[in-house]
Amino acid sequence: MCTEGIIDRYVNFYTDFAFKKLFGTEMNKDLLISFLNALLHGREEIQDITYLNTEHLGTQEYDRRA
């Protein structure tokens, strides 16, 4: 089985960056709702979600460090 080039074509959704791109955008809102409803197994149903900005960039340069 040839695995050459797979790294260039697929994204590991276990990474924070890929997970945010997949589920954290308004464009994929229906995908996130479907995913969350599947996790709930019908106990409750999510019909809508609201995305909030969770990135807190500091106002000063010294606030912007990791």
PDBQT receptor file of N, H, CA, C and O in Angstrom, charges set to zero:
ATOM      1  N   MET A   1       0.838  -1.172   0.000  1.00  0.00    +0.000 N 
ATOM      2  CA  MET A   1       0.000   0.000   0.000  1.00  0.00    +0.000 C 
ATOM      3  C   MET A   1       0.889   1.244   0.000  1.00  0.00    +0.000 C 
ATOM      4  O   MET A   1       1.766   1.388   0.852  1.00  0.00    +0.000 OA
ATOM      5  N   CYS A   2       0.663   2.115  -0.934  1.00  0.00    +0.000 N 
ATOM      6  H   CYS A   2      -0.049   1.998  -1.626  1.00  0.00    +0.000 HD
ATOM      7  CA  CYS A   2       1.465   3.328  -1.072  1.00  0.00    +0.000 C 
ATOM      8  C   CYS A   2       0.853   4.454  -0.240  1.00  0.00    +0.000 C 
ATOM      9  O   CYS A   2      -0.318   4.793  -0.411  1.00  0.00    +0.000 OA
ATOM     10  N   THR A   3       1.645   5.029   0.655  1.00  0.00    +0.000 N 
ATOM     11  H   THR A   3       2.596   4.753   0.794  1.00  0.00    +0.000 HD
ATOM     12  CA  THR A   3       1.152   6.119   1.500  1.00  0.00    +0.000 C 
ATOM     13  C   THR A   3       1.805   7.444   1.135  1.00  0.00    +0.000 C 
ATOM     14  O   THR A   3       1.670   8.428   1.862  1.00  0.00    +0.000 OA
ATOM     15  N   GLU A   4       2.496   7.470   0.035  1.00  0.00    +0.000 N 
ATOM     16  H   GLU A   4       2.605   6.671  -0.556  1.00  0.00    +0.000 HD
ATOM     17  CA  GLU A   4       3.180   8.692  -0.383  1.00  0.00    +0.000 C 
ATOM     18  C   GLU A   4       2.171   9.790  -0.719  1.00  0.00    +0.000 C 
ATOM     19  O   GLU A   4       1.229   9.558  -1.477  1.00  0.00    +0.000 OA
ATOM     20  N   GLY A   5       2.364  10.958  -0.169  1.00  0.00    +0.000 N 
ATOM     21  H   GLY A   5       3.129  11.147   0.446  1.00  0.00    +0.000 HD
ATOM     22  CA  GLY A   5       1.492  12.092  -0.457  1.00  0.00    +0.000 C 
ATOM     23  C   GLY A   5       0.292  12.229   0.456  1.00  0.00    +0.000 C 
ATOM     24  O   GLY A   5      -0.438  13.215   0.358  1.00  0.00    +0.000 OA
ATOM     25  N   ILE A   6       0.064  11.268   1.346  1.00  0.00    +0.000 N 
ATOM     26  H   ILE A   6       0.657  10.467   1.426  1.00  0.00    +0.000 HD
ATOM     27  CA  ILE A   6      -1.097  11.335   2.235  1.00  0.00    +0.000 C 
ATOM     28  C   ILE A   6      -1.003  12.550   3.156  1.00  0.00    +0.000 C 
ATOM     29  O   ILE A   6      -2.017  13.194   3.429  1.00  0.00    +0.000 OA
ATOM     30  N   ILE A   7       0.175  12.866   3.629  1.00  0.00    +0.000 N 
ATOM     31  H   ILE A   7       0.998  12.342   3.407  1.00  0.00    +0.000 HD
ATOM     32  CA  ILE A   7       0.351  13.994   4.538  1.00  0.00    +0.000 C 
ATOM     33  C   ILE A   7      -0.093  15.296   3.873  1.00  0.00    +0.000 C 
ATOM     34  O   ILE A   7      -0.619  16.186   4.541  1.00  0.00    +0.000 OA
ATOM     35  N   ASP A   8       0.110  15.408   2.584  1.00  0.00    +0.000 N 
ATOM     36  H   ASP A   8       0.537  14.685   2.041  1.00  0.00    +0.000 HD
ATOM     37  CA  ASP A   8      -0.267  16.626   1.867  1.00  0.00    +0.000 C 
ATOM     38  C   ASP A   8      -1.768  16.733   1.625  1.00  0.00    +0.000 C 
ATOM     39  O   ASP A   8      -2.258  17.826   1.341  1.00  0.00    +0.000 OA
ATOM     40  N   ARG A   9      -2.506  15.648   1.726  1.00  0.00    +0.000 N 
ATOM     41  H   ARG A   9      -2.109  14.760   1.956  1.00  0.00    +0.000 HD
ATOM     42  CA  ARG A   9      -3.909  15.648   1.358  1.00  0.00    +0.000 C 
ATOM     43  C   ARG A   9      -4.880  15.614   2.524  1.00  0.00    +0.000 C 
ATOM     44  O   ARG A   9      -6.031  16.022   2.375  1.00  0.00    +0.000 OA
ATOM     45  N   TYR A  10      -4.449  15.145   3.660  1.00  0.00    +0.000 N 
ATOM     46  H   TYR A  10      -3.513  14.813   3.780  1.00  0.00    +0.000 HD
ATOM     47  CA  TYR A  10      -5.358  14.960   4.778  1.00  0.00    +0.000 C 
ATOM     48  C   TYR A  10      -4.902  15.761   5.996  1.00  0.00    +0.000 C 
ATOM     49  O   TYR A  10      -3.712  16.017   6.180  1.00  0.00    +0.000 OA
ATOM     50  N   VAL A  11      -5.850  16.141   6.803  1.00  0.00    +0.000 N 
ATOM     51  H   VAL A  11      -6.816  15.932   6.654  1.00  0.00    +0.000 HD
ATOM     52  CA  VAL A  11      -5.567  16.926   7.998  1.00  0.00    +0.000 C 
ATOM     53  C   VAL A  11      -5.941  16.097   9.213  1.00  0.00    +0.000 C 
ATOM     54  O   VAL A  11      -6.976  15.430   9.217  1.00  0.00    +0.000 OA
ATOM     55  N   ASN A  12      -5.117  16.133  10.233  1.00  0.00    +0.000 N 
ATOM     56  H   ASN A  12      -4.276  16.674  10.230  1.00  0.00    +0.000 HD
ATOM     57  CA  ASN A  12      -5.393  15.443  11.478  1.00  0.00    +0.000 C 
ATOM     58  C   ASN A  12      -6.304  16.330  12.330  1.00  0.00    +0.000 C 
ATOM     59  O   ASN A  12      -5.868  17.369  12.824  1.00  0.00    +0.000 OA
ATOM     60  N   PHE A  13      -7.553  15.931  12.501  1.00  0.00    +0.000 N 
ATOM     61  H   PHE A  13      -7.907  15.087  12.100  1.00  0.00    +0.000 HD
ATOM     62  CA  PHE A  13      -8.514  16.741  13.228  1.00  0.00    +0.000 C 
ATOM     63  C   PHE A  13      -8.366  16.643  14.742  1.00  0.00    +0.000 C 
ATOM     64  O   PHE A  13      -9.167  17.216  15.481  1.00  0.00    +0.000 OA
ATOM     65  N   TYR A  14      -7.362  15.932  15.205  1.00  0.00    +0.000 N 
ATOM     66  H   TYR A  14      -6.711  15.466  14.605  1.00  0.00    +0.000 HD
ATOM     67  CA  TYR A  14      -7.029  15.938  16.619  1.00  0.00    +0.000 C 
ATOM     68  C   TYR A  14      -6.239  17.194  16.987  1.00  0.00    +0.000 C 
ATOM     69  O   TYR A  14      -6.105  17.514  18.168  1.00  0.00    +0.000 OA
ATOM     70  N   THR A  15      -5.720  17.900  15.999  1.00  0.00    +0.000 N 
ATOM     71  H   THR A  15      -5.829  17.640  15.039  1.00  0.00    +0.000 HD
ATOM     72  CA  THR A  15      -4.977  19.122  16.278  1.00  0.00    +0.000 C 
ATOM     73  C   THR A  15      -5.950  20.271  16.501  1.00  0.00    +0.000 C 
ATOM     74  O   THR A  15      -7.039  20.302  15.930  1.00  0.00    +0.000 OA
ATOM     75  N   ASP A  16      -5.541  21.205  17.333  1.00  0.00    +0.000 N 
ATOM     76  H   ASP A  16      -4.656  21.180  17.797  1.00  0.00    +0.000 HD
ATOM     77  CA  ASP A  16      -6.388  22.349  17.666  1.00  0.00    +0.000 C 
ATOM     78  C   ASP A  16      -6.728  23.171  16.428  1.00  0.00    +0.000 C 
ATOM     79  O   ASP A  16      -7.874  23.585  16.257  1.00  0.00    +0.000 OA
ATOM     80  N   PHE A  17      -5.747  23.410  15.568  1.00  0.00    +0.000 N 
ATOM     81  H   PHE A  17      -4.816  23.073  15.708  1.00  0.00    +0.000 HD
ATOM     82  CA  PHE A  17      -5.955  24.216  14.370  1.00  0.00    +0.000 C 
ATOM     83  C   PHE A  17      -7.015  23.602  13.463  1.00  0.00    +0.000 C 
ATOM     84  O   PHE A  17      -7.946  24.288  13.040  1.00  0.00    +0.000 OA
ATOM     85  N   ALA A  18      -6.879  22.318  13.165  1.00  0.00    +0.000 N 
ATOM     86  H   ALA A  18      -6.123  21.760  13.508  1.00  0.00    +0.000 HD
ATOM     87  CA  ALA A  18      -7.823  21.657  12.262  1.00  0.00    +0.000 C 
ATOM     88  C   ALA A  18      -9.219  21.561  12.876  1.00  0.00    +0.000 C 
ATOM     89  O   ALA A  18     -10.212  21.761  12.177  1.00  0.00    +0.000 OA
ATOM     90  N   PHE A  19      -9.305  21.262  14.155  1.00  0.00    +0.000 N 
ATOM     91  H   PHE A  19      -8.498  21.100  14.722  1.00  0.00    +0.000 HD
ATOM     92  CA  PHE A  19     -10.597  21.160  14.819  1.00  0.00    +0.000 C 
ATOM     93  C   PHE A  19     -11.332  22.500  14.784  1.00  0.00    +0.000 C 
ATOM     94  O   PHE A  19     -12.537  22.544  14.535  1.00  0.00    +0.000 OA
ATOM     95  N   LYS A  20     -10.607  23.588  15.033  1.00  0.00    +0.000 N 
ATOM     96  H   LYS A  20      -9.628  23.552  15.236  1.00  0.00    +0.000 HD
ATOM     97  CA  LYS A  20     -11.215  24.921  14.982  1.00  0.00    +0.000 C 
ATOM     98  C   LYS A  20     -11.670  25.263  13.572  1.00  0.00    +0.000 C 
ATOM     99  O   LYS A  20     -12.727  25.869  13.400  1.00  0.00    +0.000 OA
ATOM    100  N   LYS A  21     -10.900  24.891  12.566  1.00  0.00    +0.000 N 
ATOM    101  H   LYS A  21     -10.041  24.398  12.705  1.00  0.00    +0.000 HD
ATOM    102  CA  LYS A  21     -11.294  25.172  11.183  1.00  0.00    +0.000 C 
ATOM    103  C   LYS A  21     -12.525  24.372  10.790  1.00  0.00    +0.000 C 
ATOM    104  O   LYS A  21     -13.382  24.869  10.060  1.00  0.00    +0.000 OA
ATOM    105  N   LEU A  22     -12.620  23.144  11.267  1.00  0.00    +0.000 N 
ATOM    106  H   LEU A  22     -11.924  22.740  11.860  1.00  0.00    +0.000 HD
ATOM    107  CA  LEU A  22     -13.756  22.296  10.912  1.00  0.00    +0.000 C 
ATOM    108  C   LEU A  22     -15.020  22.695  11.663  1.00  0.00    +0.000 C 
ATOM    109  O   LEU A  22     -16.072  22.867  11.048  1.00  0.00    +0.000 OA
ATOM    110  N   PHE A  23     -14.936  22.844  12.964  1.00  0.00    +0.000 N 
ATOM    111  H   PHE A  23     -14.081  22.704  13.464  1.00  0.00    +0.000 HD
ATOM    112  CA  PHE A  23     -16.131  23.079  13.777  1.00  0.00    +0.000 C 
ATOM    113  C   PHE A  23     -16.291  24.521  14.257  1.00  0.00    +0.000 C 
ATOM    114  O   PHE A  23     -17.362  24.881  14.746  1.00  0.00    +0.000 OA
ATOM    115  N   GLY A  24     -15.272  25.344  14.135  1.00  0.00    +0.000 N 
ATOM    116  H   GLY A  24     -14.402  25.052  13.738  1.00  0.00    +0.000 HD
ATOM    117  CA  GLY A  24     -15.319  26.677  14.705  1.00  0.00    +0.000 C 
ATOM    118  C   GLY A  24     -15.636  27.794  13.737  1.00  0.00    +0.000 C 
ATOM    119  O   GLY A  24     -15.388  28.961  14.042  1.00  0.00    +0.000 OA
ATOM    120  N   THR A  25     -16.181  27.464  12.573  1.00  0.00    +0.000 N 
ATOM    121  H   THR A  25     -16.383  26.516  12.326  1.00  0.00    +0.000 HD
ATOM    122  CA  THR A  25     -16.517  28.501  11.607  1.00  0.00    +0.000 C 
ATOM    123  C   THR A  25     -18.013  28.497  11.339  1.00  0.00    +0.000 C 
ATOM    124  O   THR A  25     -18.664  27.453  11.356  1.00  0.00    +0.000 OA
ATOM    125  N   GLU A  26     -18.533  29.672  11.096  1.00  0.00    +0.000 N 
ATOM    126  H   GLU A  26     -18.003  30.520  11.082  1.00  0.00    +0.000 HD
ATOM    127  CA  GLU A  26     -19.955  29.834  10.815  1.00  0.00    +0.000 C 
ATOM    128  C   GLU A  26     -20.369  29.017   9.584  1.00  0.00    +0.000 C 
ATOM    129  O   GLU A  26     -21.501  28.542   9.498  1.00  0.00    +0.000 OA
ATOM    130  N   MET A  27     -19.453  28.864   8.650  1.00  0.00    +0.000 N 
ATOM    131  H   MET A  27     -18.534  29.250   8.721  1.00  0.00    +0.000 HD
ATOM    132  CA  MET A  27     -19.741  28.120   7.423  1.00  0.00    +0.000 C 
ATOM    133  C   MET A  27     -20.071  26.648   7.719  1.00  0.00    +0.000 C 
ATOM    134  O   MET A  27     -20.870  26.042   7.005  1.00  0.00    +0.000 OA
ATOM    135  N   ASN A  28     -19.466  26.073   8.758  1.00  0.00    +0.000 N 
ATOM    136  H   ASN A  28     -18.817  26.566   9.338  1.00  0.00    +0.000 HD
ATOM    137  CA  ASN A  28     -19.675  24.669   9.116  1.00  0.00    +0.000 C 
ATOM    138  C   ASN A  28     -20.587  24.511  10.326  1.00  0.00    +0.000 C 
ATOM    139  O   ASN A  28     -20.515  23.501  11.026  1.00  0.00    +0.000 OA
ATOM    140  N   LYS A  29     -21.423  25.474  10.574  1.00  0.00    +0.000 N 
ATOM    141  H   LYS A  29     -21.482  26.295  10.006  1.00  0.00    +0.000 HD
ATOM    142  CA  LYS A  29     -22.307  25.476  11.737  1.00  0.00    +0.000 C 
ATOM    143  C   LYS A  29     -23.212  24.241  11.768  1.00  0.00    +0.000 C 
ATOM    144  O   LYS A  29     -23.402  23.638  12.824  1.00  0.00    +0.000 OA
ATOM    145  N   ASP A  30     -23.768  23.867  10.620  1.00  0.00    +0.000 N 
ATOM    146  H   ASP A  30     -23.615  24.357   9.762  1.00  0.00    +0.000 HD
ATOM    147  CA  ASP A  30     -24.654  22.700  10.572  1.00  0.00    +0.000 C 
ATOM    148  C   ASP A  30     -23.910  21.407  10.876  1.00  0.00    +0.000 C 
ATOM    149  O   ASP A  30     -24.484  20.476  11.443  1.00  0.00    +0.000 OA
ATOM    150  N   LEU A  31     -22.641  21.346  10.503  1.00  0.00    +0.000 N 
ATOM    151  H   LEU A  31     -22.175  22.101  10.042  1.00  0.00    +0.000 HD
ATOM    152  CA  LEU A  31     -21.827  20.173  10.803  1.00  0.00    +0.000 C 
ATOM    153  C   LEU A  31     -21.594  20.040  12.310  1.00  0.00    +0.000 C 
ATOM    154  O   LEU A  31     -21.672  18.938  12.853  1.00  0.00    +0.000 OA
ATOM    155  N   LEU A  32     -21.312  21.152  12.982  1.00  0.00    +0.000 N 
ATOM    156  H   LEU A  32     -21.249  22.047  12.540  1.00  0.00    +0.000 HD
ATOM    157  CA  LEU A  32     -21.118  21.127  14.430  1.00  0.00    +0.000 C 
ATOM    158  C   LEU A  32     -22.397  20.745  15.156  1.00  0.00    +0.000 C 
ATOM    159  O   LEU A  32     -22.361  19.953  16.098  1.00  0.00    +0.000 OA
ATOM    160  N   ILE A  33     -23.522  21.294  14.732  1.00  0.00    +0.000 N 
ATOM    161  H   ILE A  33     -23.551  21.937  13.966  1.00  0.00    +0.000 HD
ATOM    162  CA  ILE A  33     -24.799  20.955  15.361  1.00  0.00    +0.000 C 
ATOM    163  C   ILE A  33     -25.096  19.466  15.204  1.00  0.00    +0.000 C 
ATOM    164  O   ILE A  33     -25.541  18.817  16.150  1.00  0.00    +0.000 OA
ATOM    165  N   SER A  34     -24.855  18.936  14.034  1.00  0.00    +0.000 N 
ATOM    166  H   SER A  34     -24.493  19.463  13.265  1.00  0.00    +0.000 HD
ATOM    167  CA  SER A  34     -25.066  17.500  13.792  1.00  0.00    +0.000 C 
ATOM    168  C   SER A  34     -24.147  16.653  14.670  1.00  0.00    +0.000 C 
ATOM    169  O   SER A  34     -24.576  15.646  15.233  1.00  0.00    +0.000 OA
ATOM    170  N   PHE A  35     -22.888  17.059  14.783  1.00  0.00    +0.000 N 
ATOM    171  H   PHE A  35     -22.539  17.876  14.325  1.00  0.00    +0.000 HD
ATOM    172  CA  PHE A  35     -21.920  16.339  15.610  1.00  0.00    +0.000 C 
ATOM    173  C   PHE A  35     -22.346  16.339  17.077  1.00  0.00    +0.000 C 
ATOM    174  O   PHE A  35     -22.324  15.296  17.731  1.00  0.00    +0.000 OA
ATOM    175  N   LEU A  36     -22.732  17.502  17.594  1.00  0.00    +0.000 N 
ATOM    176  H   LEU A  36     -22.750  18.349  17.063  1.00  0.00    +0.000 HD
ATOM    177  CA  LEU A  36     -23.141  17.597  18.996  1.00  0.00    +0.000 C 
ATOM    178  C   LEU A  36     -24.413  16.801  19.269  1.00  0.00    +0.000 C 
ATOM    179  O   LEU A  36     -24.526  16.158  20.313  1.00  0.00    +0.000 OA
ATOM    180  N   ASN A  37     -25.366  16.835  18.347  1.00  0.00    +0.000 N 
ATOM    181  H   ASN A  37     -25.274  17.357  17.499  1.00  0.00    +0.000 HD
ATOM    182  CA  ASN A  37     -26.598  16.058  18.524  1.00  0.00    +0.000 C 
ATOM    183  C   ASN A  37     -26.315  14.557  18.502  1.00  0.00    +0.000 C 
ATOM    184  O   ASN A  37     -26.980  13.794  19.201  1.00  0.00    +0.000 OA
ATOM    185  N   ALA A  38     -25.339  14.130  17.710  1.00  0.00    +0.000 N 
ATOM    186  H   ALA A  38     -24.798  14.751  17.142  1.00  0.00    +0.000 HD
ATOM    187  CA  ALA A  38     -24.961  12.713  17.696  1.00  0.00    +0.000 C 
ATOM    188  C   ALA A  38     -24.350  12.306  19.035  1.00  0.00    +0.000 C 
ATOM    189  O   ALA A  38     -24.563  11.187  19.502  1.00  0.00    +0.000 OA
ATOM    190  N   LEU A  39     -23.594  13.210  19.649  1.00  0.00    +0.000 N 
ATOM    191  H   LEU A  39     -23.422  14.119  19.270  1.00  0.00    +0.000 HD
ATOM    192  CA  LEU A  39     -23.011  12.919  20.959  1.00  0.00    +0.000 C 
ATOM    193  C   LEU A  39     -24.072  12.834  22.053  1.00  0.00    +0.000 C 
ATOM    194  O   LEU A  39     -23.899  12.108  23.031  1.00  0.00    +0.000 OA
ATOM    195  N   LEU A  40     -25.162  13.571  21.892  1.00  0.00    +0.000 N 
ATOM    196  H   LEU A  40     -25.303  14.161  21.097  1.00  0.00    +0.000 HD
ATOM    197  CA  LEU A  40     -26.223  13.585  22.905  1.00  0.00    +0.000 C 
ATOM    198  C   LEU A  40     -27.166  12.386  22.805  1.00  0.00    +0.000 C 
ATOM    199  O   LEU A  40     -27.961  12.165  23.718  1.00  0.00    +0.000 OA
ATOM    200  N   HIS A  41     -27.104  11.619  21.742  1.00  0.00    +0.000 N 
ATOM    201  H   HIS A  41     -26.458  11.799  21.000  1.00  0.00    +0.000 HD
ATOM    202  CA  HIS A  41     -27.911  10.403  21.557  1.00  0.00    +0.000 C 
ATOM    203  C   HIS A  41     -29.406  10.642  21.744  1.00  0.00    +0.000 C 
ATOM    204  O   HIS A  41     -30.097   9.773  22.276  1.00  0.00    +0.000 OA
ATOM    205  N   GLY A  42     -29.920  11.784  21.325  1.00  0.00    +0.000 N 
ATOM    206  H   GLY A  42     -29.359  12.490  20.893  1.00  0.00    +0.000 HD
ATOM    207  CA  GLY A  42     -31.346  12.047  21.392  1.00  0.00    +0.000 C 
ATOM    208  C   GLY A  42     -31.883  12.485  22.741  1.00  0.00    +0.000 C 
ATOM    209  O   GLY A  42     -33.080  12.744  22.864  1.00  0.00    +0.000 OA
ATOM    210  N   ARG A  43     -31.026  12.578  23.766  1.00  0.00    +0.000 N 
ATOM    211  H   ARG A  43     -30.054  12.368  23.666  1.00  0.00    +0.000 HD
ATOM    212  CA  ARG A  43     -31.496  13.032  25.082  1.00  0.00    +0.000 C 
ATOM    213  C   ARG A  43     -31.953  14.480  25.020  1.00  0.00    +0.000 C 
ATOM    214  O   ARG A  43     -32.933  14.858  25.661  1.00  0.00    +0.000 OA
ATOM    215  N   GLU A  44     -31.247  15.280  24.252  1.00  0.00    +0.000 N 
ATOM    216  H   GLU A  44     -30.451  14.973  23.731  1.00  0.00    +0.000 HD
ATOM    217  CA  GLU A  44     -31.605  16.667  23.994  1.00  0.00    +0.000 C 
ATOM    218  C   GLU A  44     -31.246  16.953  22.549  1.00  0.00    +0.000 C 
ATOM    219  O   GLU A  44     -30.508  16.187  21.929  1.00  0.00    +0.000 OA
ATOM    220  N   GLU A  45     -31.763  18.051  22.006  1.00  0.00    +0.000 N 
ATOM    221  H   GLU A  45     -32.363  18.673  22.510  1.00  0.00    +0.000 HD
ATOM    222  CA  GLU A  45     -31.449  18.393  20.623  1.00  0.00    +0.000 C 
ATOM    223  C   GLU A  45     -31.037  19.853  20.528  1.00  0.00    +0.000 C 
ATOM    224  O   GLU A  45     -31.752  20.747  20.982  1.00  0.00    +0.000 OA
ATOM    225  N   ILE A  46     -29.886  20.076  19.938  1.00  0.00    +0.000 N 
ATOM    226  H   ILE A  46     -29.306  19.349  19.569  1.00  0.00    +0.000 HD
ATOM    227  CA  ILE A  46     -29.400  21.429  19.696  1.00  0.00    +0.000 C 
ATOM    228  C   ILE A  46     -29.933  21.872  18.348  1.00  0.00    +0.000 C 
ATOM    229  O   ILE A  46     -29.777  21.166  17.351  1.00  0.00    +0.000 OA
ATOM    230  N   GLN A  47     -30.559  23.036  18.311  1.00  0.00    +0.000 N 
ATOM    231  H   GLN A  47     -30.686  23.609  19.121  1.00  0.00    +0.000 HD
ATOM    232  CA  GLN A  47     -31.122  23.536  17.064  1.00  0.00    +0.000 C 
ATOM    233  C   GLN A  47     -30.313  24.691  16.488  1.00  0.00    +0.000 C 
ATOM    234  O   GLN A  47     -30.308  24.898  15.274  1.00  0.00    +0.000 OA
ATOM    235  N   ASP A  48     -29.629  25.445  17.344  1.00  0.00    +0.000 N 
ATOM    236  H   ASP A  48     -29.632  25.277  18.330  1.00  0.00    +0.000 HD
ATOM    237  CA  ASP A  48     -28.854  26.580  16.871  1.00  0.00    +0.000 C 
ATOM    238  C   ASP A  48     -27.708  26.854  17.840  1.00  0.00    +0.000 C 
ATOM    239  O   ASP A  48     -27.803  26.558  19.031  1.00  0.00    +0.000 OA
ATOM    240  N   ILE A  49     -26.638  27.414  17.320  1.00  0.00    +0.000 N 
ATOM    241  H   ILE A  49     -26.561  27.654  16.352  1.00  0.00    +0.000 HD
ATOM    242  CA  ILE A  49     -25.502  27.792  18.147  1.00  0.00    +0.000 C 
ATOM    243  C   ILE A  49     -25.060  29.202  17.756  1.00  0.00    +0.000 C 
ATOM    244  O   ILE A  49     -25.349  29.678  16.658  1.00  0.00    +0.000 OA
ATOM    245  N   THR A  50     -24.365  29.848  18.666  1.00  0.00    +0.000 N 
ATOM    246  H   THR A  50     -24.131  29.461  19.558  1.00  0.00    +0.000 HD
ATOM    247  CA  THR A  50     -23.823  31.177  18.413  1.00  0.00    +0.000 C 
ATOM    248  C   THR A  50     -22.326  31.136  18.654  1.00  0.00    +0.000 C 
ATOM    249  O   THR A  50     -21.863  30.685  19.702  1.00  0.00    +0.000 OA
ATOM    250  N   TYR A  51     -21.582  31.607  17.682  1.00  0.00    +0.000 N 
ATOM    251  H   TYR A  51     -21.958  31.973  16.831  1.00  0.00    +0.000 HD
ATOM    252  CA  TYR A  51     -20.129  31.658  17.821  1.00  0.00    +0.000 C 
ATOM    253  C   TYR A  51     -19.731  32.963  18.488  1.00  0.00    +0.000 C 
ATOM    254  O   TYR A  51     -20.188  34.036  18.093  1.00  0.00    +0.000 OA
ATOM    255  N   LEU A  52     -18.881  32.870  19.494  1.00  0.00    +0.000 N 
ATOM    256  H   LEU A  52     -18.509  31.999  19.814  1.00  0.00    +0.000 HD
ATOM    257  CA  LEU A  52     -18.350  34.035  20.183  1.00  0.00    +0.000 C 
ATOM    258  C   LEU A  52     -16.842  34.092  19.953  1.00  0.00    +0.000 C 
ATOM    259  O   LEU A  52     -16.200  33.061  19.753  1.00  0.00    +0.000 OA
ATOM    260  N   ASN A  53     -16.293  35.273  19.982  1.00  0.00    +0.000 N 
ATOM    261  H   ASN A  53     -16.814  36.110  20.145  1.00  0.00    +0.000 HD
ATOM    262  CA  ASN A  53     -14.851  35.426  19.831  1.00  0.00    +0.000 C 
ATOM    263  C   ASN A  53     -14.184  35.070  21.159  1.00  0.00    +0.000 C 
ATOM    264  O   ASN A  53     -14.373  35.758  22.162  1.00  0.00    +0.000 OA
ATOM    265  N   THR A  54     -13.411  34.000  21.154  1.00  0.00    +0.000 N 
ATOM    266  H   THR A  54     -13.257  33.442  20.339  1.00  0.00    +0.000 HD
ATOM    267  CA  THR A  54     -12.749  33.548  22.381  1.00  0.00    +0.000 C 
ATOM    268  C   THR A  54     -11.279  33.926  22.417  1.00  0.00    +0.000 C 
ATOM    269  O   THR A  54     -10.598  33.673  23.411  1.00  0.00    +0.000 OA
ATOM    270  N   GLU A  55     -10.785  34.526  21.351  1.00  0.00    +0.000 N 
ATOM    271  H   GLU A  55     -11.338  34.731  20.544  1.00  0.00    +0.000 HD
ATOM    272  CA  GLU A  55      -9.386  34.938  21.313  1.00  0.00    +0.000 C 
ATOM    273  C   GLU A  55      -9.251  36.269  22.045  1.00  0.00    +0.000 C 
ATOM    274  O   GLU A  55      -9.927  37.240  21.703  1.00  0.00    +0.000 OA
ATOM    275  N   HIS A  56      -8.388  36.316  23.042  1.00  0.00    +0.000 N 
ATOM    276  H   HIS A  56      -7.839  35.528  23.320  1.00  0.00    +0.000 HD
ATOM    277  CA  HIS A  56      -8.179  37.523  23.823  1.00  0.00    +0.000 C 
ATOM    278  C   HIS A  56      -6.763  38.030  23.590  1.00  0.00    +0.000 C 
ATOM    279  O   HIS A  56      -5.814  37.612  24.254  1.00  0.00    +0.000 OA
ATOM    280  N   LEU A  57      -6.646  38.936  22.638  1.00  0.00    +0.000 N 
ATOM    281  H   LEU A  57      -7.417  39.275  22.099  1.00  0.00    +0.000 HD
ATOM    282  CA  LEU A  57      -5.354  39.533  22.377  1.00  0.00    +0.000 C 
ATOM    283  C   LEU A  57      -5.176  40.707  23.341  1.00  0.00    +0.000 C 
ATOM    284  O   LEU A  57      -6.085  41.517  23.522  1.00  0.00    +0.000 OA
ATOM    285  N   GLY A  58      -4.034  40.786  23.936  1.00  0.00    +0.000 N 
ATOM    286  H   GLY A  58      -3.295  40.128  23.789  1.00  0.00    +0.000 HD
ATOM    287  CA  GLY A  58      -3.784  41.846  24.899  1.00  0.00    +0.000 C 
ATOM    288  C   GLY A  58      -3.723  43.218  24.245  1.00  0.00    +0.000 C 
ATOM    289  O   GLY A  58      -3.537  43.338  23.034  1.00  0.00    +0.000 OA
ATOM    290  N   THR A  59      -3.878  44.233  25.051  1.00  0.00    +0.000 N 
ATOM    291  H   THR A  59      -4.028  44.136  26.035  1.00  0.00    +0.000 HD
ATOM    292  CA  THR A  59      -3.815  45.594  24.542  1.00  0.00    +0.000 C 
ATOM    293  C   THR A  59      -2.369  46.094  24.465  1.00  0.00    +0.000 C 
ATOM    294  O   THR A  59      -2.070  47.006  23.694  1.00  0.00    +0.000 OA
ATOM    295  N   GLN A  60      -1.492  45.515  25.244  1.00  0.00    +0.000 N 
ATOM    296  H   GLN A  60      -1.735  44.774  25.871  1.00  0.00    +0.000 HD
ATOM    297  CA  GLN A  60      -0.082  45.884  25.247  1.00  0.00    +0.000 C 
ATOM    298  C   GLN A  60       0.740  44.716  24.706  1.00  0.00    +0.000 C 
ATOM    299  O   GLN A  60       0.281  43.574  24.721  1.00  0.00    +0.000 OA
ATOM    300  N   GLU A  61       1.943  44.997  24.232  1.00  0.00    +0.000 N 
ATOM    301  H   GLU A  61       2.315  45.925  24.220  1.00  0.00    +0.000 HD
ATOM    302  CA  GLU A  61       2.799  43.956  23.673  1.00  0.00    +0.000 C 
ATOM    303  C   GLU A  61       3.110  42.864  24.693  1.00  0.00    +0.000 C 
ATOM    304  O   GLU A  61       3.166  41.689  24.328  1.00  0.00    +0.000 OA
ATOM    305  N   TYR A  62       3.312  43.219  25.954  1.00  0.00    +0.000 N 
ATOM    306  H   TYR A  62       3.266  44.173  26.250  1.00  0.00    +0.000 HD
ATOM    307  CA  TYR A  62       3.643  42.223  26.975  1.00  0.00    +0.000 C 
ATOM    308  C   TYR A  62       2.434  41.334  27.329  1.00  0.00    +0.000 C 
ATOM    309  O   TYR A  62       2.597  40.296  27.970  1.00  0.00    +0.000 OA
ATOM    310  N   ASP A  63       1.233  41.738  26.915  1.00  0.00    +0.000 N 
ATOM    311  H   ASP A  63       1.100  42.582  26.394  1.00  0.00    +0.000 HD
ATOM    312  CA  ASP A  63       0.039  40.905  27.133  1.00  0.00    +0.000 C 
ATOM    313  C   ASP A  63      -0.098  39.808  26.081  1.00  0.00    +0.000 C 
ATOM    314  O   ASP A  63      -0.895  38.886  26.254  1.00  0.00    +0.000 OA
ATOM    315  N   ARG A  64       0.664  39.894  25.001  1.00  0.00    +0.000 N 
ATOM    316  H   ARG A  64       1.312  40.643  24.861  1.00  0.00    +0.000 HD
ATOM    317  CA  ARG A  64       0.489  39.002  23.854  1.00  0.00    +0.000 C 
ATOM    318  C   ARG A  64       1.519  37.873  23.813  1.00  0.00    +0.000 C 
ATOM    319  O   ARG A  64       1.977  37.506  22.731  1.00  0.00    +0.000 OA
ATOM    320  N   ARG A  65       1.872  37.345  24.909  1.00  0.00    +0.000 N 
ATOM    321  H   ARG A  65       1.500  37.644  25.787  1.00  0.00    +0.000 HD
ATOM    322  CA  ARG A  65       2.843  36.248  24.913  1.00  0.00    +0.000 C 
ATOM    323  C   ARG A  65       2.160  34.934  25.262  1.00  0.00    +0.000 C 
ATOM    324  O   ARG A  65       1.095  34.910  25.880  1.00  0.00    +0.000 OA
ATOM    325  N   ALA A  66       2.790  33.855  24.856  1.00  0.00    +0.000 N 
ATOM    326  H   ALA A  66       3.655  33.874  24.354  1.00  0.00    +0.000 HD
ATOM    327  CA  ALA A  66       2.229  32.532  25.100  1.00  0.00    +0.000 C 
ATOM    328  C   ALA A  66       2.601  32.062  26.481  1.00  0.00    +0.000 C 
ATOM    329  O   ALA A  66       2.221  30.962  26.882  1.00  0.00    +0.000 OA
TER     330      ALA A  66
